[in-house]
Amino acid sequence: MPTGTKIVAGLVGCVVVLGIGYGMLRMSSRAIRPDQPAPAGHYSMTCGVCHAISADASAVEVVR
């Protein structure tokens, strides 16, 4: 197999693995309310990156 094909296959494989990982993160993180504060020590990214945002989600008690 040519080297260029191996490189492209490796890059495609990495994109597929990252996509599956992101999908699993989104499915395993519960939905939160848009006004939900982040707990102490939480990541500094916006909540919509990992969580589904829904006004119908139940409020979660947060320790700050």
N, CA, C and O atoms as a Tripos MOL2 file, in Angstrom:
@<TRIPOS>MOLECULE
protein
  256   255    64     0     0
PROTEIN
NO_CHARGES

@<TRIPOS>ATOM
      1 N           0.8500   -1.1680    0.0000 N.3       1 MET1
      2 CA          0.0000    0.0000    0.0000 C.3       1 MET1
      3 C           0.9070    1.2450    0.0000 C.2       1 MET1
      4 O           1.8640    1.3060    0.7720 O.2       1 MET1
      5 N           0.6190    2.2210   -0.8440 N.am      2 PRO2
      6 CA          1.4450    3.4360   -0.8840 C.3       2 PRO2
      7 C           1.3760    4.2250    0.4270 C.2       2 PRO2
      8 O           0.3840    4.1660    1.1540 O.2       2 PRO2
      9 N           2.4510    4.9630    0.7100 N.am      3 THR3
     10 CA          2.5400    5.7250    1.9540 C.3       3 THR3
     11 C           1.4340    6.7700    2.0510 C.2       3 THR3
     12 O           0.8680    6.9650    3.1260 O.2       3 THR3
     13 N           1.1160    7.4450    0.9510 N.am      4 GLY4
     14 CA          0.0570    8.4610    0.9630 C.3       4 GLY4
     15 C          -1.2890    7.8750    1.3550 C.2       4 GLY4
     16 O          -2.0540    8.5040    2.0870 O.2       4 GLY4
     17 N          -1.5760    6.6870    0.8760 N.am      5 THR5
     18 CA         -2.8270    6.0140    1.2050 C.3       5 THR5
     19 C          -2.8670    5.6560    2.6860 C.2       5 THR5
     20 O          -3.9140    5.7680    3.3230 O.2       5 THR5
     21 N          -1.7380    5.2280    3.2360 N.am      6 LYS6
     22 CA         -1.6660    4.9050    4.6650 C.3       6 LYS6
     23 C          -1.9190    6.1440    5.5200 C.2       6 LYS6
     24 O          -2.6130    6.0770    6.5340 O.2       6 LYS6
     25 N          -1.3540    7.2690    5.1030 N.am      7 ILE7
     26 CA         -1.5260    8.5160    5.8520 C.3       7 ILE7
     27 C          -2.9980    8.9450    5.8200 C.2       7 ILE7
     28 O          -3.5670    9.3000    6.8520 O.2       7 ILE7
     29 N          -3.6030    8.9090    4.6400 N.am      8 VAL8
     30 CA         -5.0130    9.2920    4.5110 C.3       8 VAL8
     31 C          -5.8960    8.3470    5.3260 C.2       8 VAL8
     32 O          -6.8230    8.7950    6.0010 O.2       8 VAL8
     33 N          -5.6150    7.0500    5.2690 N.am      9 ALA9
     34 CA         -6.4000    6.0840    6.0370 C.3       9 ALA9
     35 C          -6.2480    6.3330    7.5370 C.2       9 ALA9
     36 O          -7.2210    6.2190    8.2820 O.2       9 ALA9
     37 N          -5.0490    6.6690    7.9810 N.am     10 GLY10
     38 CA         -4.8180    6.9770    9.3940 C.3      10 GLY10
     39 C          -5.5730    8.2210    9.8340 C.2      10 GLY10
     40 O          -6.1560    8.2470   10.9170 O.2      10 GLY10
     41 N          -5.5630    9.2610    8.9900 N.am     11 LEU11
     42 CA         -6.2870   10.4890    9.3150 C.3      11 LEU11
     43 C          -7.7980   10.2450    9.3510 C.2      11 LEU11
     44 O          -8.4830   10.7430   10.2440 O.2      11 LEU11
     45 N          -8.3080    9.5010    8.4090 N.am     12 VAL12
     46 CA         -9.7380    9.1770    8.3920 C.3      12 VAL12
     47 C         -10.1020    8.3640    9.6350 C.2      12 VAL12
     48 O         -11.1410    8.5970   10.2520 O.2      12 VAL12
     49 N          -9.2540    7.4230    9.9950 N.am     13 GLY13
     50 CA         -9.4870    6.6230   11.1960 C.3      13 GLY13
     51 C          -9.5160    7.4870   12.4520 C.2      13 GLY13
     52 O         -10.3560    7.2800   13.3280 O.2      13 GLY13
     53 N          -8.6000    8.4580   12.5450 N.am     14 CYS14
     54 CA         -8.5780    9.3680   13.6990 C.3      14 CYS14
     55 C          -9.8530   10.1980   13.7730 C.2      14 CYS14
     56 O         -10.4150   10.3750   14.8540 O.2      14 CYS14
     57 N         -10.3150   10.7060   12.6360 N.am     15 VAL15
     58 CA        -11.5440   11.4990   12.6070 C.3      15 VAL15
     59 C         -12.7310   10.6420   13.0390 C.2      15 VAL15
     60 O         -13.5870   11.1130   13.7880 O.2      15 VAL15
     61 N         -12.7950    9.4010   12.5820 N.am     16 VAL16
     62 CA        -13.8890    8.5030   12.9490 C.3      16 VAL16
     63 C         -13.8580    8.2170   14.4530 C.2      16 VAL16
     64 O         -14.9020    8.2570   15.1040 O.2      16 VAL16
     65 N         -12.7000    7.9330   15.0050 N.am     17 VAL17
     66 CA        -12.5810    7.6450   16.4400 C.3      17 VAL17
     67 C         -12.9580    8.8700   17.2640 C.2      17 VAL17
     68 O         -13.6600    8.7370   18.2670 O.2      17 VAL17
     69 N         -12.5060   10.0660   16.8640 N.am     18 LEU18
     70 CA        -12.8630   11.2840   17.5820 C.3      18 LEU18
     71 C         -14.3690   11.5480   17.4960 C.2      18 LEU18
     72 O         -14.9780   11.9710   18.4790 O.2      18 LEU18
     73 N         -14.9630   11.3070   16.3480 N.am     19 GLY19
     74 CA        -16.4060   11.4880   16.1910 C.3      19 GLY19
     75 C         -17.1960   10.5450   17.0740 C.2      19 GLY19
     76 O         -18.1890   10.9460   17.6820 O.2      19 GLY19
     77 N         -16.7670    9.2960   17.1510 N.am     20 ILE20
     78 CA        -17.4380    8.3270   18.0160 C.3      20 ILE20
     79 C         -17.2850    8.7290   19.4810 C.2      20 ILE20
     80 O         -18.2350    8.6270   20.2560 O.2      20 ILE20
     81 N         -16.0910    9.1870   19.8620 N.am     21 GLY21
     82 CA        -15.8650    9.6310   21.2420 C.3      21 GLY21
     83 C         -16.7500   10.8190   21.6010 C.2      21 GLY21
     84 O         -17.3200   10.8600   22.6910 O.2      21 GLY21
     85 N         -16.8690   11.7830   20.6950 N.am     22 TYR22
     86 CA        -17.7170   12.9460   20.9390 C.3      22 TYR22
     87 C         -19.1900   12.5290   21.0340 C.2      22 TYR22
     88 O         -19.9290   13.0300   21.8810 O.2      22 TYR22
     89 N         -19.6010   11.6260   20.1750 N.am     23 GLY23
     90 CA        -20.9810   11.1360   20.2320 C.3      23 GLY23
     91 C         -21.2800   10.4400   21.5450 C.2      23 GLY23
     92 O         -22.3600   10.6170   22.1080 O.2      23 GLY23
     93 N         -20.3370    9.6490   22.0430 N.am     24 MET24
     94 CA        -20.5260    8.9700   23.3240 C.3      24 MET24
     95 C         -20.5740    9.9740   24.4700 C.2      24 MET24
     96 O         -21.3410    9.7950   25.4160 O.2      24 MET24
     97 N         -19.7590   11.0310   24.3960 N.am     25 LEU25
     98 CA        -19.7780   12.0740   25.4130 C.3      25 LEU25
     99 C         -21.1330   12.7560   25.4430 C.2      25 LEU25
    100 O         -21.6920   12.9710   26.5180 O.2      25 LEU25
    101 N         -21.6710   13.1010   24.2800 N.am     26 ARG26
    102 CA        -22.9680   13.7780   24.2110 C.3      26 ARG26
    103 C         -24.0970   12.8690   24.7190 C.2      26 ARG26
    104 O         -25.0140   13.3400   25.3920 O.2      26 ARG26
    105 N         -24.0330   11.5830   24.4010 N.am     27 MET27
    106 CA        -25.0970   10.6740   24.8230 C.3      27 MET27
    107 C         -25.0180   10.3520   26.3120 C.2      27 MET27
    108 O         -26.0470   10.0830   26.9320 O.2      27 MET27
    109 N         -23.8300   10.3730   26.8960 N.am     28 SER28
    110 CA        -23.6910   10.0130   28.3010 C.3      28 SER28
    111 C         -23.8840   11.2040   29.2380 C.2      28 SER28
    112 O         -24.1020   11.0080   30.4330 O.2      28 SER28
    113 N         -23.8090   12.4280   28.7270 N.am     29 SER29
    114 CA        -24.0250   13.6190   29.5550 C.3      29 SER29
    115 C         -25.5010   13.9590   29.5440 C.2      29 SER29
    116 O         -26.1090   14.0500   28.4780 O.2      29 SER29
    117 N         -26.0840   14.1480   30.7180 N.am     30 ARG30
    118 CA        -27.5190   14.4170   30.7650 C.3      30 ARG30
    119 C         -27.8250   15.8430   30.3200 C.2      30 ARG30
    120 O         -26.9560   16.7150   30.3300 O.2      30 ARG30
    121 N         -29.0600   16.0560   29.9360 N.am     31 ALA31
    122 CA        -29.5110   17.3760   29.5060 C.3      31 ALA31
    123 C         -29.5640   18.3090   30.7150 C.2      31 ALA31
    124 O         -29.9060   17.8920   31.8210 O.2      31 ALA31
    125 N         -29.2220   19.5720   30.4870 N.am     32 ILE32
    126 CA        -29.2600   20.5660   31.5580 C.3      32 ILE32
    127 C         -30.0810   21.7690   31.1050 C.2      32 ILE32
    128 O         -30.3290   21.9620   29.9150 O.2      32 ILE32
    129 N         -30.4930   22.5660   32.0780 N.am     33 ARG33
    130 CA        -31.2500   23.7790   31.7840 C.3      33 ARG33
    131 C         -30.2930   24.8570   31.2660 C.2      33 ARG33
    132 O         -29.1110   24.8350   31.6080 O.2      33 ARG33
    133 N         -30.7740   25.7930   30.4560 N.am     34 PRO34
    134 CA        -29.9030   26.8580   29.9400 C.3      34 PRO34
    135 C         -29.3280   27.7480   31.0400 C.2      34 PRO34
    136 O         -28.2390   28.2970   30.8730 O.2      34 PRO34
    137 N         -30.0360   27.9020   32.1640 N.am     35 ASP35
    138 CA        -29.5710   28.7650   33.2470 C.3      35 ASP35
    139 C         -28.8470   27.9970   34.3540 C.2      35 ASP35
    140 O         -28.5860   28.5510   35.4220 O.2      35 ASP35
    141 N         -28.5260   26.7430   34.1110 N.am     36 GLN36
    142 CA        -27.8630   25.8880   35.1090 C.3      36 GLN36
    143 C         -26.4350   26.3780   35.3410 C.2      36 GLN36
    144 O         -25.6590   26.4570   34.3890 O.2      36 GLN36
    145 N         -26.0650   26.7110   36.5900 N.am     37 PRO37
    146 CA        -24.6730   27.0990   36.8550 C.3      37 PRO37
    147 C         -23.7690   25.8660   36.8530 C.2      37 PRO37
    148 O         -24.2010   24.7550   37.1580 O.2      37 PRO37
    149 N         -22.5240   26.0930   36.5070 N.am     38 ALA38
    150 CA        -21.5520   24.9920   36.4930 C.3      38 ALA38
    151 C         -21.0550   24.7280   37.9110 C.2      38 ALA38
    152 O         -20.8940   25.6720   38.6840 O.2      38 ALA38
    153 N         -20.8080   23.4730   38.2690 N.am     39 PRO39
    154 CA        -20.2800   23.1730   39.6010 C.3      39 PRO39
    155 C         -18.8170   23.5890   39.7300 C.2      39 PRO39
    156 O         -18.1500   23.8600   38.7310 O.2      39 PRO39
    157 N         -18.3310   23.6370   40.9490 N.am     40 ALA40
    158 CA        -16.9380   23.9940   41.1990 C.3      40 ALA40
    159 C         -16.0190   22.9840   40.5210 C.2      40 ALA40
    160 O         -16.2590   21.7780   40.5910 O.2      40 ALA40
    161 N         -14.9860   23.4620   39.8760 N.am     41 GLY41
    162 CA        -14.0180   22.5930   39.2220 C.3      41 GLY41
    163 C         -14.4640   22.0800   37.8650 C.2      41 GLY41
    164 O         -13.8000   21.2210   37.2840 O.2      41 GLY41
    165 N         -15.5710   22.5870   37.3500 N.am     42 HIS42
    166 CA        -16.0890   22.1390   36.0570 C.3      42 HIS42
    167 C         -15.2460   22.7350   34.9310 C.2      42 HIS42
    168 O         -14.5880   23.7570   35.1240 O.2      42 HIS42
    169 N         -15.2620   22.1120   33.7780 N.am     43 TYR43
    170 CA        -14.5250   22.6130   32.6230 C.3      43 TYR43
    171 C         -15.0020   24.0070   32.2630 C.2      43 TYR43
    172 O         -16.1510   24.3540   32.5340 O.2      43 TYR43
    173 N         -14.1410   24.8130   31.6570 N.am     44 SER44
    174 CA        -14.4860   26.1950   31.3420 C.3      44 SER44
    175 C         -15.1520   26.3500   29.9710 C.2      44 SER44
    176 O         -15.4450   27.4740   29.5650 O.2      44 SER44
    177 N         -15.3950   25.2610   29.2530 N.am     45 MET45
    178 CA        -16.0480   25.3460   27.9470 C.3      45 MET45
    179 C         -17.5280   25.6560   28.1300 C.2      45 MET45
    180 O         -18.0660   25.5270   29.2290 O.2      45 MET45
    181 N         -18.1830   26.0670   27.0450 N.am     46 THR46
    182 CA        -19.6240   26.2790   27.1270 C.3      46 THR46
    183 C         -20.3080   24.9390   27.3500 C.2      46 THR46
    184 O         -19.8180   23.9000   26.9060 O.2      46 THR46
    185 N         -21.4250   24.9690   28.0300 N.am     47 CYS47
    186 CA        -22.1210   23.7320   28.4070 C.3      47 CYS47
    187 C         -22.6320   22.9540   27.1930 C.2      47 CYS47
    188 O         -22.6940   21.7250   27.2270 O.2      47 CYS47
    189 N         -22.9960   23.6590   26.1250 N.am     48 GLY48
    190 CA        -23.5480   23.0190   24.9400 C.3      48 GLY48
    191 C         -22.5740   22.1160   24.2090 C.2      48 GLY48
    192 O         -22.9840   21.3430   23.3430 O.2      48 GLY48
    193 N         -21.2890   22.1980   24.5410 N.am     49 VAL49
    194 CA        -20.3060   21.3190   23.8950 C.3      49 VAL49
    195 C         -20.5160   19.8730   24.3400 C.2      49 VAL49
    196 O         -20.4320   18.9530   23.5270 O.2      49 VAL49
    197 N         -20.7860   19.6720   25.6250 N.am     50 CYS50
    198 CA        -20.9300   18.3190   26.1670 C.3      50 CYS50
    199 C         -22.3730   17.9310   26.4800 C.2      50 CYS50
    200 O         -22.7270   16.7560   26.3910 O.2      50 CYS50
    201 N         -23.1980   18.8920   26.8430 N.am     51 HIS51
    202 CA        -24.5600   18.6160   27.2810 C.3      51 HIS51
    203 C         -25.5770   19.0790   26.2460 C.2      51 HIS51
    204 O         -25.3400   20.0250   25.4940 O.2      51 HIS51
    205 N         -26.7020   18.3990   26.2240 N.am     52 ALA52
    206 CA        -27.8550   18.8990   25.4860 C.3      52 ALA52
    207 C         -28.5060   19.9510   26.3770 C.2      52 ALA52
    208 O         -28.6230   19.7530   27.5860 O.2      52 ALA52
    209 N         -28.9250   21.0590   25.7950 N.am     53 ILE53
    210 CA        -29.5420   22.1430   26.5480 C.3      53 ILE53
    211 C         -31.0420   22.0810   26.3140 C.2      53 ILE53
    212 O         -31.4980   22.0990   25.1710 O.2      53 ILE53
    213 N         -31.8120   22.0090   27.4000 N.am     54 SER54
    214 CA        -33.2630   21.8970   27.2850 C.3      54 SER54
    215 C         -33.9330   22.6330   28.4470 C.2      54 SER54
    216 O         -33.5600   22.4520   29.6070 O.2      54 SER54
    217 N         -34.9180   23.4580   28.1240 N.am     55 ALA55
    218 CA        -35.6630   24.1650   29.1690 C.3      55 ALA55
    219 C         -36.5080   23.1930   29.9850 C.2      55 ALA55
    220 O         -36.9090   23.5270   31.1000 O.2      55 ALA55
    221 N         -36.7880   22.0110   29.4650 N.am     56 ASP56
    222 CA        -37.5940   21.0090   30.1620 C.3      56 ASP56
    223 C         -36.7720   20.1240   31.1020 C.2      56 ASP56
    224 O         -37.3430   19.3160   31.8350 O.2      56 ASP56
    225 N         -35.4480   20.2610   31.0930 N.am     57 ALA57
    226 CA        -34.6000   19.4170   31.9380 C.3      57 ALA57
    227 C         -34.7960   19.7960   33.3970 C.2      57 ALA57
    228 O         -35.0890   20.9480   33.7180 O.2      57 ALA57
    229 N         -34.6320   18.8230   34.2700 N.am     58 SER58
    230 CA        -34.7800   19.1020   35.6920 C.3      58 SER58
    231 C         -33.5600   19.8500   36.2120 C.2      58 SER58
    232 O         -32.4420   19.6360   35.7420 O.2      58 SER58
    233 N         -33.7840   20.7350   37.1890 N.am     59 ALA59
    234 CA        -32.6900   21.4990   37.7740 C.3      59 ALA59
    235 C         -31.8380   20.5700   38.6270 C.2      59 ALA59
    236 O         -32.3440   19.6310   39.2400 O.2      59 ALA59
    237 N         -30.5510   20.8430   38.6570 N.am     60 VAL60
    238 CA        -29.6070   20.0090   39.4070 C.3      60 VAL60
    239 C         -29.0080   20.8560   40.5280 C.2      60 VAL60
    240 O         -28.6110   21.9990   40.3050 O.2      60 VAL60
    241 N         -28.9460   20.2920   41.7290 N.am     61 GLU61
    242 CA        -28.3200   20.9780   42.8630 C.3      61 GLU61
    243 C         -26.8210   21.0700   42.6000 C.2      61 GLU61
    244 O         -26.1660   20.0590   42.3470 O.2      61 GLU61
    245 N         -26.2820   22.2900   42.6610 N.am     62 VAL62
    246 CA        -24.8620   22.5060   42.3480 C.3      62 VAL62
    247 C         -24.1360   23.0430   43.5660 C.2      62 VAL62
    248 O         -24.5740   24.0060   44.1950 O.2      62 VAL62
    249 N         -23.0130   22.4020   43.8900 N.am     63 VAL63
    250 CA        -22.1450   22.8700   44.9780 C.3      63 VAL63
    251 C         -21.0750   23.7430   44.3580 C.2      63 VAL63
    252 O         -20.3270   23.2960   43.4890 O.2      63 VAL63
    253 N         -21.0000   24.9830   44.8020 N.am     64 ARG64
    254 CA        -20.0270   25.9130   44.2040 C.3      64 ARG64
    255 C         -18.9010   26.1720   45.1090 C.2      64 ARG64
    256 O         -17.9940   26.9300   44.7650 O.2      64 ARG64
@<TRIPOS>BOND
     1     1     2 1
     2     2     3 1
     3     3     4 2
     4     3     5 am
     5     5     6 1
     6     6     7 1
     7     7     8 2
     8     7     9 am
     9     9    10 1
    10    10    11 1
    11    11    12 2
    12    11    13 am
    13    13    14 1
    14    14    15 1
    15    15    16 2
    16    15    17 am
    17    17    18 1
    18    18    19 1
    19    19    20 2
    20    19    21 am
    21    21    22 1
    22    22    23 1
    23    23    24 2
    24    23    25 am
    25    25    26 1
    26    26    27 1
    27    27    28 2
    28    27    29 am
    29    29    30 1
    30    30    31 1
    31    31    32 2
    32    31    33 am
    33    33    34 1
    34    34    35 1
    35    35    36 2
    36    35    37 am
    37    37    38 1
    38    38    39 1
    39    39    40 2
    40    39    41 am
    41    41    42 1
    42    42    43 1
    43    43    44 2
    44    43    45 am
    45    45    46 1
    46    46    47 1
    47    47    48 2
    48    47    49 am
    49    49    50 1
    50    50    51 1
    51    51    52 2
    52    51    53 am
    53    53    54 1
    54    54    55 1
    55    55    56 2
    56    55    57 am
    57    57    58 1
    58    58    59 1
    59    59    60 2
    60    59    61 am
    61    61    62 1
    62    62    63 1
    63    63    64 2
    64    63    65 am
    65    65    66 1
    66    66    67 1
    67    67    68 2
    68    67    69 am
    69    69    70 1
    70    70    71 1
    71    71    72 2
    72    71    73 am
    73    73    74 1
    74    74    75 1
    75    75    76 2
    76    75    77 am
    77    77    78 1
    78    78    79 1
    79    79    80 2
    80    79    81 am
    81    81    82 1
    82    82    83 1
    83    83    84 2
    84    83    85 am
    85    85    86 1
    86    86    87 1
    87    87    88 2
    88    87    89 am
    89    89    90 1
    90    90    91 1
    91    91    92 2
    92    91    93 am
    93    93    94 1
    94    94    95 1
    95    95    96 2
    96    95    97 am
    97    97    98 1
    98    98    99 1
    99    99   100 2
   100    99   101 am
   101   101   102 1
   102   102   103 1
   103   103   104 2
   104   103   105 am
   105   105   106 1
   106   106   107 1
   107   107   108 2
   108   107   109 am
   109   109   110 1
   110   110   111 1
   111   111   112 2
   112   111   113 am
   113   113   114 1
   114   114   115 1
   115   115   116 2
   116   115   117 am
   117   117   118 1
   118   118   119 1
   119   119   120 2
   120   119   121 am
   121   121   122 1
   122   122   123 1
   123   123   124 2
   124   123   125 am
   125   125   126 1
   126   126   127 1
   127   127   128 2
   128   127   129 am
   129   129   130 1
   130   130   131 1
   131   131   132 2
   132   131   133 am
   133   133   134 1
   134   134   135 1
   135   135   136 2
   136   135   137 am
   137   137   138 1
   138   138   139 1
   139   139   140 2
   140   139   141 am
   141   141   142 1
   142   142   143 1
   143   143   144 2
   144   143   145 am
   145   145   146 1
   146   146   147 1
   147   147   148 2
   148   147   149 am
   149   149   150 1
   150   150   151 1
   151   151   152 2
   152   151   153 am
   153   153   154 1
   154   154   155 1
   155   155   156 2
   156   155   157 am
   157   157   158 1
   158   158   159 1
   159   159   160 2
   160   159   161 am
   161   161   162 1
   162   162   163 1
   163   163   164 2
   164   163   165 am
   165   165   166 1
   166   166   167 1
   167   167   168 2
   168   167   169 am
   169   169   170 1
   170   170   171 1
   171   171   172 2
   172   171   173 am
   173   173   174 1
   174   174   175 1
   175   175   176 2
   176   175   177 am
   177   177   178 1
   178   178   179 1
   179   179   180 2
   180   179   181 am
   181   181   182 1
   182   182   183 1
   183   183   184 2
   184   183   185 am
   185   185   186 1
   186   186   187 1
   187   187   188 2
   188   187   189 am
   189   189   190 1
   190   190   191 1
   191   191   192 2
   192   191   193 am
   193   193   194 1
   194   194   195 1
   195   195   196 2
   196   195   197 am
   197   197   198 1
   198   198   199 1
   199   199   200 2
   200   199   201 am
   201   201   202 1
   202   202   203 1
   203   203   204 2
   204   203   205 am
   205   205   206 1
   206   206   207 1
   207   207   208 2
   208   207   209 am
   209   209   210 1
   210   210   211 1
   211   211   212 2
   212   211   213 am
   213   213   214 1
   214   214   215 1
   215   215   216 2
   216   215   217 am
   217   217   218 1
   218   218   219 1
   219   219   220 2
   220   219   221 am
   221   221   222 1
   222   222   223 1
   223   223   224 2
   224   223   225 am
   225   225   226 1
   226   226   227 1
   227   227   228 2
   228   227   229 am
   229   229   230 1
   230   230   231 1
   231   231   232 2
   232   231   233 am
   233   233   234 1
   234   234   235 1
   235   235   236 2
   236   235   237 am
   237   237   238 1
   238   238   239 1
   239   239   240 2
   240   239   241 am
   241   241   242 1
   242   242   243 1
   243   243   244 2
   244   243   245 am
   245   245   246 1
   246   246   247 1
   247   247   248 2
   248   247   249 am
   249   249   250 1
   250   250   251 1
   251   251   252 2
   252   251   253 am
   253   253   254 1
   254   254   255 1
   255   255   256 2
@<TRIPOS>SUBSTRUCTURE
     1 MET1         2 RESIDUE 1 A MET
     2 PRO2         6 RESIDUE 1 A PRO
     3 THR3        10 RESIDUE 1 A THR
     4 GLY4        14 RESIDUE 1 A GLY
     5 THR5        18 RESIDUE 1 A THR
     6 LYS6        22 RESIDUE 1 A LYS
     7 ILE7        26 RESIDUE 1 A ILE
     8 VAL8        30 RESIDUE 1 A VAL
     9 ALA9        34 RESIDUE 1 A ALA
    10 GLY10       38 RESIDUE 1 A GLY
    11 LEU11       42 RESIDUE 1 A LEU
    12 VAL12       46 RESIDUE 1 A VAL
    13 GLY13       50 RESIDUE 1 A GLY
    14 CYS14       54 RESIDUE 1 A CYS
    15 VAL15       58 RESIDUE 1 A VAL
    16 VAL16       62 RESIDUE 1 A VAL
    17 VAL17       66 RESIDUE 1 A VAL
    18 LEU18       70 RESIDUE 1 A LEU
    19 GLY19       74 RESIDUE 1 A GLY
    20 ILE20       78 RESIDUE 1 A ILE
    21 GLY21       82 RESIDUE 1 A GLY
    22 TYR22       86 RESIDUE 1 A TYR
    23 GLY23       90 RESIDUE 1 A GLY
    24 MET24       94 RESIDUE 1 A MET
    25 LEU25       98 RESIDUE 1 A LEU
    26 ARG26      102 RESIDUE 1 A ARG
    27 MET27      106 RESIDUE 1 A MET
    28 SER28      110 RESIDUE 1 A SER
    29 SER29      114 RESIDUE 1 A SER
    30 ARG30      118 RESIDUE 1 A ARG
    31 ALA31      122 RESIDUE 1 A ALA
    32 ILE32      126 RESIDUE 1 A ILE
    33 ARG33      130 RESIDUE 1 A ARG
    34 PRO34      134 RESIDUE 1 A PRO
    35 ASP35      138 RESIDUE 1 A ASP
    36 GLN36      142 RESIDUE 1 A GLN
    37 PRO37      146 RESIDUE 1 A PRO
    38 ALA38      150 RESIDUE 1 A ALA
    39 PRO39      154 RESIDUE 1 A PRO
    40 ALA40      158 RESIDUE 1 A ALA
    41 GLY41      162 RESIDUE 1 A GLY
    42 HIS42      166 RESIDUE 1 A HIS
    43 TYR43      170 RESIDUE 1 A TYR
    44 SER44      174 RESIDUE 1 A SER
    45 MET45      178 RESIDUE 1 A MET
    46 THR46      182 RESIDUE 1 A THR
    47 CYS47      186 RESIDUE 1 A CYS
    48 GLY48      190 RESIDUE 1 A GLY
    49 VAL49      194 RESIDUE 1 A VAL
    50 CYS50      198 RESIDUE 1 A CYS
    51 HIS51      202 RESIDUE 1 A HIS
    52 ALA52      206 RESIDUE 1 A ALA
    53 ILE53      210 RESIDUE 1 A ILE
    54 SER54      214 RESIDUE 1 A SER
    55 ALA55      218 RESIDUE 1 A ALA
    56 ASP56      222 RESIDUE 1 A ASP
    57 ALA57      226 RESIDUE 1 A ALA
    58 SER58      230 RESIDUE 1 A SER
    59 ALA59      234 RESIDUE 1 A ALA
    60 VAL60      238 RESIDUE 1 A VAL
    61 GLU61      242 RESIDUE 1 A GLU
    62 VAL62      246 RESIDUE 1 A VAL
    63 VAL63      250 RESIDUE 1 A VAL
    64 ARG64      254 RESIDUE 1 A ARG
